[in-house]
Amino acid sequence: MRSLAALLLFSALSLADVRDCACDLANAESMGKHECGLCREAEKLPRDPAVFFLKDINPRKPNRWLALPRTHTHTFAEMTPEQRLAFWTAAIAKARELFGDHWGLAFNGDQSRTQCHLHVHMGKLRDDAELDDGLLVNGPADIPVPHDGSGFWLHASGDKLHLHLGEEITETVLLR
């Protein structure tokens, strides 16, 4: 079932690829593009707080939320370690608030993202999502920065975080 869901999502995202994103805050024409939609949302907000949350507007994802940095950022590598720590800390806290102990965060790889602005999908982790592989880390400060454009997903595992790295389409581990 997970493979079928991934195949369907991959088909829907086959035209997605934000590696050459052209969102330019100084150029209104570039900001009008579909892939710049989350950049436009971020620019509507004041500078604080550094992280904000949006309900996913896709009607096929009624239980999903997005965590986004307020600054115009396309990758985790563009953020300072302090910004990443604040982002992950806020996203995990919000996911726990919304989904209790069964939360999950999913970051799609660059080839599958349809929006340039960095964002992480938040939702309830599917019961069949857990895999035995992955990496256990102590907390948000230990979440690695993907430098290869791949995605990853994470969830709580006791008092640690369980990361599943090197995946392209990750949001299929979350309930719609």
C-alpha positions as a LaTeX table, in Angstrom:
\begin{tabular}{lrrr}
\hline
Residue & $x$ (\AA) & $y$ (\AA) & $z$ (\AA) \\
\hline
Met1 & 0.00 & 0.00 & 0.00 \\
Arg2 & 2.85 & 2.40 & 0.87 \\
Ser3 & 4.47 & 1.69 & $-2.51$ \\
Leu4 & 1.23 & 2.45 & $-4.34$ \\
Ala5 & 0.82 & 5.73 & $-2.44$ \\
Ala6 & 4.41 & 6.68 & $-3.24$ \\
Leu7 & 3.91 & 5.82 & $-6.92$ \\
Leu8 & 0.76 & 7.96 & $-7.12$ \\
Leu9 & 2.46 & 10.86 & $-5.39$ \\
Phe10 & 5.52 & 10.52 & $-7.61$ \\
Ser11 & 3.29 & 10.65 & $-10.69$ \\
Ala12 & 1.55 & 13.77 & $-9.41$ \\
Leu13 & 4.87 & 15.45 & $-8.68$ \\
Ser14 & 6.63 & 14.39 & $-11.87$ \\
Leu15 & 6.80 & 18.02 & $-13.03$ \\
Ala16 & 8.04 & 19.26 & $-9.65$ \\
Asp17 & 11.65 & 20.28 & $-9.26$ \\
Val18 & 12.65 & 23.44 & $-7.44$ \\
Arg19 & 16.41 & 23.06 & $-7.70$ \\
Asp20 & 16.60 & 26.07 & $-10.01$ \\
Cys21 & 14.03 & 28.18 & $-8.19$ \\
Ala22 & 13.81 & 31.73 & $-9.49$ \\
Cys23 & 11.76 & 33.33 & $-6.70$ \\
Asp24 & 13.21 & 36.83 & $-6.40$ \\
Leu25 & 11.66 & 39.10 & $-3.78$ \\
Ala26 & 12.62 & 42.16 & $-5.84$ \\
Asn27 & 10.92 & 40.85 & $-8.99$ \\
Ala28 & 7.10 & 40.79 & $-8.85$ \\
Glu29 & 6.85 & 38.71 & $-12.02$ \\
Ser30 & 9.04 & 35.93 & $-10.60$ \\
Met31 & 7.09 & 35.97 & $-7.33$ \\
Gly32 & 3.85 & 35.37 & $-9.23$ \\
Lys33 & 4.89 & 31.84 & $-10.21$ \\
His34 & 3.13 & 28.86 & $-8.62$ \\
Glu35 & 6.32 & 27.54 & $-7.02$ \\
Cys36 & 6.77 & 30.87 & $-5.20$ \\
Gly37 & 3.43 & 30.63 & $-3.36$ \\
Leu38 & 4.95 & 29.88 & 0.04 \\
Cys39 & 7.55 & 32.61 & $-0.47$ \\
Arg40 & 4.64 & 35.03 & $-0.96$ \\
Glu41 & 2.97 & 33.78 & 2.24 \\
Ala42 & 6.17 & 34.26 & 4.23 \\
Glu43 & 6.57 & 37.81 & 2.95 \\
Lys44 & 3.11 & 38.76 & 4.25 \\
Leu45 & 4.24 & 38.17 & 7.85 \\
Pro46 & 6.25 & 40.26 & 10.29 \\
Arg47 & 9.87 & 39.18 & 10.95 \\
Asp48 & 8.91 & 37.48 & 14.23 \\
Pro49 & 8.30 & 34.72 & 14.96 \\
Ala50 & 11.09 & 33.04 & 13.02 \\
Val51 & 8.92 & 29.98 & 12.27 \\
Phe52 & 5.29 & 29.96 & 11.21 \\
Phe53 & 2.69 & 27.31 & 10.46 \\
Leu54 & 0.09 & 27.00 & 7.72 \\
Lys55 & $-2.73$ & 24.53 & 7.30 \\
Asp56 & $-2.12$ & 22.65 & 4.05 \\
Ile57 & $-4.64$ & 23.97 & 1.49 \\
Asn58 & $-4.59$ & 20.79 & $-0.59$ \\
Pro59 & $-8.08$ & 19.28 & $-0.13$ \\
Arg60 & $-6.55$ & 15.79 & $-0.38$ \\
Lys61 & $-4.51$ & 16.52 & 2.76 \\
Pro62 & $-7.13$ & 17.70 & 5.27 \\
Asn63 & $-5.06$ & 16.79 & 8.34 \\
Arg64 & $-1.72$ & 18.28 & 7.28 \\
Trp65 & 0.13 & 21.37 & 8.36 \\
Leu66 & 3.32 & 23.00 & 7.11 \\
Ala67 & 6.18 & 24.43 & 9.17 \\
Leu68 & 8.09 & 27.23 & 7.44 \\
Pro69 & 10.93 & 29.60 & 8.32 \\
Arg70 & 9.87 & 33.23 & 8.06 \\
Thr71 & 13.06 & 34.22 & 6.23 \\
His72 & 13.24 & 33.70 & 2.48 \\
Thr73 & 15.02 & 30.34 & 2.52 \\
His74 & 15.07 & 27.47 & 0.03 \\
Thr75 & 17.37 & 24.98 & 1.79 \\
Phe76 & 18.46 & 24.03 & 5.28 \\
Ala77 & 22.06 & 24.74 & 4.25 \\
Glu78 & 21.14 & 28.44 & 3.81 \\
Met79 & 20.16 & 28.63 & 7.49 \\
Thr80 & 22.54 & 29.14 & 10.40 \\
Pro81 & 22.77 & 26.36 & 13.01 \\
Glu82 & 20.80 & 28.62 & 15.37 \\
Gln83 & 18.05 & 29.12 & 12.79 \\
Arg84 & 17.84 & 25.37 & 12.12 \\
Leu85 & 17.64 & 24.62 & 15.84 \\
Ala86 & 14.84 & 27.18 & 16.28 \\
Phe87 & 13.03 & 25.78 & 13.24 \\
Trp88 & 13.19 & 22.13 & 14.32 \\
Thr89 & 12.36 & 22.94 & 17.94 \\
Ala90 & 9.27 & 24.93 & 16.91 \\
Ala91 & 8.15 & 22.36 & 14.31 \\
Ile92 & 8.45 & 19.45 & 16.76 \\
Ala93 & 6.59 & 21.37 & 19.48 \\
Lys94 & 3.75 & 22.24 & 17.09 \\
Ala95 & 3.57 & 18.67 & 15.76 \\
Arg96 & 3.32 & 17.33 & 19.32 \\
Glu97 & 0.62 & 19.90 & 20.09 \\
Leu98 & $-1.40$ & 18.87 & 17.02 \\
Phe99 & $-0.78$ & 15.11 & 16.87 \\
Gly100 & 0.33 & 14.00 & 20.33 \\
Asp101 & 2.88 & 11.20 & 20.49 \\
His102 & 2.15 & 10.02 & 16.93 \\
Trp103 & 3.52 & 13.03 & 15.07 \\
Gly104 & 5.79 & 12.95 & 12.06 \\
Leu105 & 7.68 & 15.57 & 10.05 \\
Ala106 & 8.46 & 15.01 & 6.38 \\
Phe107 & 10.73 & 17.01 & 4.08 \\
Asn108 & 10.51 & 16.07 & 0.40 \\
Gly109 & 13.64 & 16.06 & $-1.72$ \\
Asp110 & 14.33 & 18.90 & $-4.14$ \\
Gln111 & 13.14 & 16.98 & $-7.21$ \\
Ser112 & 9.70 & 16.40 & $-5.66$ \\
Arg113 & 9.02 & 19.72 & $-4.00$ \\
Thr114 & 6.48 & 21.92 & $-5.73$ \\
Gln115 & 7.27 & 25.04 & $-3.68$ \\
Cys116 & 10.62 & 26.82 & $-3.48$ \\
His117 & 10.30 & 28.14 & 0.08 \\
Leu118 & 11.65 & 25.62 & 2.55 \\
His119 & 8.79 & 23.81 & 4.29 \\
Val120 & 8.24 & 20.63 & 6.26 \\
His121 & 5.02 & 18.64 & 6.23 \\
Met122 & 3.56 & 17.95 & 9.66 \\
Gly123 & 1.04 & 15.24 & 10.38 \\
Lys124 & 0.10 & 12.12 & 12.21 \\
Leu125 & 2.54 & 9.34 & 11.42 \\
Arg126 & 0.89 & 6.41 & 9.64 \\
Asp127 & 0.82 & 3.19 & 11.70 \\
Asp128 & 2.63 & 1.27 & 8.94 \\
Ala129 & 5.27 & 3.94 & 8.28 \\
Glu130 & 7.97 & 2.90 & 10.74 \\
Leu131 & 10.99 & 1.17 & 9.28 \\
Asp132 & 13.82 & $-0.52$ & 11.14 \\
Asp133 & 16.45 & 1.55 & 9.36 \\
Gly134 & 17.30 & 5.12 & 10.12 \\
Leu135 & 19.34 & 7.15 & 12.51 \\
Leu136 & 18.60 & 7.95 & 16.14 \\
Val137 & 19.63 & 11.42 & 17.31 \\
Asn138 & 19.33 & 13.07 & 20.70 \\
Gly139 & 17.32 & 16.11 & 19.62 \\
Pro140 & 16.75 & 18.94 & 17.13 \\
Ala141 & 20.35 & 20.18 & 17.30 \\
Asp142 & 21.52 & 16.82 & 15.93 \\
Ile143 & 19.31 & 16.75 & 12.83 \\
Pro144 & 21.74 & 16.73 & 9.88 \\
Val145 & 21.62 & 19.15 & 6.96 \\
Pro146 & 20.92 & 17.33 & 3.70 \\
His147 & 23.49 & 18.54 & 1.17 \\
Asp148 & 22.50 & 16.19 & $-1.65$ \\
Gly149 & 18.98 & 17.51 & $-2.24$ \\
Ser150 & 17.36 & 14.42 & $-0.76$ \\
Gly151 & 14.49 & 14.42 & 1.65 \\
Phe152 & 13.97 & 12.78 & 5.00 \\
Trp153 & 11.33 & 12.20 & 7.64 \\
Leu154 & 11.49 & 12.00 & 11.40 \\
His155 & 9.43 & 11.18 & 14.44 \\
Ala156 & 9.85 & 10.59 & 18.16 \\
Ser157 & 11.40 & 7.36 & 19.36 \\
Gly158 & 11.33 & 7.42 & 23.14 \\
Asp159 & 13.31 & 10.46 & 24.21 \\
Lys160 & 15.20 & 10.59 & 20.89 \\
Leu161 & 14.36 & 11.41 & 17.29 \\
His162 & 14.30 & 8.71 & 14.61 \\
Leu163 & 15.40 & 10.03 & 11.20 \\
His164 & 14.93 & 8.27 & 7.88 \\
Leu165 & 17.40 & 9.86 & 5.48 \\
Gly166 & 18.07 & 9.85 & 1.76 \\
Glu167 & 14.50 & 9.61 & 0.47 \\
Glu168 & 12.93 & 11.74 & $-2.25$ \\
Ile169 & 9.19 & 11.57 & $-1.51$ \\
Thr170 & 8.63 & 11.46 & 2.22 \\
Glu171 & 5.22 & 12.90 & 2.99 \\
Thr172 & 3.54 & 9.56 & 2.23 \\
Val173 & 4.45 & 8.47 & 5.79 \\
Leu174 & 1.87 & 10.96 & 7.12 \\
Leu175 & $-1.89$ & 10.46 & 7.19 \\
Arg176 & $-3.67$ & 12.59 & 4.66 \\
\hline
\end{tabular}
